[in-house]
Amino acid sequence: ALSSAASDVYKRQREYFSDEKKETRVWLEQGGLCASRGTATFIKAFRDANYSLTLGTHNCNYEHGGISSKTAGNFTHYDGKGWSYTVEWYACGI
């Protein structure tokens, strides 16, 4: 699934289930690109905020950036220097 919005440039997700009816999700992977100083909303929410989240960028000036909030349905990225750039992200969990 692809999404385009002001802070979400690109997103993709994949789910894994333990049964044929797809009623019991055992793993969820999502990733994409978002703008720095923005919120990335997941295509599917995780069960809770206990998922792994990895951030990356190709910006050589990336300094003091990170996650300012993290919920089951989204996360917010901040940039300590105030620069704008694209952040690559990958999240996985249940």
C-alpha positions as CSV (number, residue, x, y, z in Angstrom):
1,A,0.0,0.0,0.0
2,L,1.3,3.5,-0.8
3,S,0.4,6.7,0.8
4,S,1.2,10.4,0.0
5,A,0.6,13.2,2.4
6,A,2.4,16.3,3.6
7,S,4.6,14.6,6.1
8,D,4.5,11.0,4.7
9,V,6.2,10.8,1.4
10,Y,6.1,7.0,0.9
11,K,5.0,4.0,3.0
12,R,4.8,0.2,2.7
13,Q,3.7,-2.5,5.1
14,R,3.6,-6.3,5.4
15,E,1.7,-8.4,7.9
16,Y,2.3,-12.0,8.9
17,F,-0.4,-14.2,10.5
18,S,-0.3,-17.6,12.3
19,D,-3.6,-18.8,10.8
20,E,-5.2,-19.1,7.4
21,K,-8.1,-16.9,8.3
22,K,-5.6,-14.1,9.1
23,E,-7.2,-13.4,12.5
24,T,-4.0,-13.7,14.6
25,R,-1.3,-11.3,13.5
26,V,2.2,-12.4,14.7
27,W,4.4,-9.8,13.0
28,L,4.0,-6.4,11.3
29,E,6.7,-4.6,9.3
30,Q,6.3,-1.1,8.0
31,G,8.7,1.5,6.5
32,G,9.0,4.5,4.4
33,L,10.1,8.0,4.1
34,C,8.9,11.1,5.9
35,A,9.9,14.7,6.3
36,S,12.1,15.7,9.2
37,R,10.2,17.5,12.0
38,G,7.1,15.6,11.0
39,T,4.8,12.8,12.1
40,A,4.7,9.4,10.3
41,T,1.3,7.7,10.6
42,F,1.4,3.9,10.2
43,I,-0.8,2.2,7.6
44,K,-1.8,-0.3,10.3
45,A,-1.4,0.4,14.0
46,F,0.8,-1.8,16.1
47,R,-0.7,-3.5,19.2
48,D,1.1,-1.0,21.4
49,A,4.2,1.3,21.4
50,N,6.5,-1.7,22.1
51,Y,7.8,-2.0,18.5
52,S,11.3,-1.5,17.1
53,L,11.9,1.7,15.1
54,T,15.0,2.5,13.1
55,L,15.6,5.9,11.5
56,G,18.2,6.9,8.9
57,T,19.0,9.7,6.5
58,H,21.4,10.6,3.7
59,N,21.8,14.1,5.0
60,C,25.4,14.8,6.0
61,N,24.2,17.6,8.4
62,Y,22.0,15.2,10.5
63,E,22.7,16.1,14.1
64,H,20.7,15.9,17.2
65,G,17.6,14.4,15.5
66,G,15.5,11.6,16.9
67,I,12.1,10.5,18.1
68,S,10.0,13.0,20.1
69,S,7.0,10.8,20.5
70,K,6.0,7.2,19.7
71,T,2.5,5.6,19.9
72,A,1.0,2.5,18.5
73,G,-0.3,4.5,15.5
74,N,2.6,6.9,14.7
75,F,5.8,8.5,15.7
76,T,7.1,12.1,15.5
77,H,10.6,13.0,14.4
78,Y,12.4,16.1,15.5
79,D,15.5,17.7,14.2
80,G,17.6,19.6,16.7
81,K,19.2,21.9,14.1
82,G,15.9,22.9,12.4
83,W,17.0,21.6,8.9
84,S,14.5,19.9,6.6
85,Y,15.4,16.6,5.0
86,T,13.9,13.2,4.3
87,V,14.1,10.6,7.0
88,E,14.0,6.8,6.2
89,W,12.2,4.7,8.8
90,Y,11.5,1.1,9.5
91,A,9.2,-0.3,12.2
92,C,8.5,-3.9,13.2
93,G,6.6,-5.7,16.0
94,I,3.2,-7.0,16.8
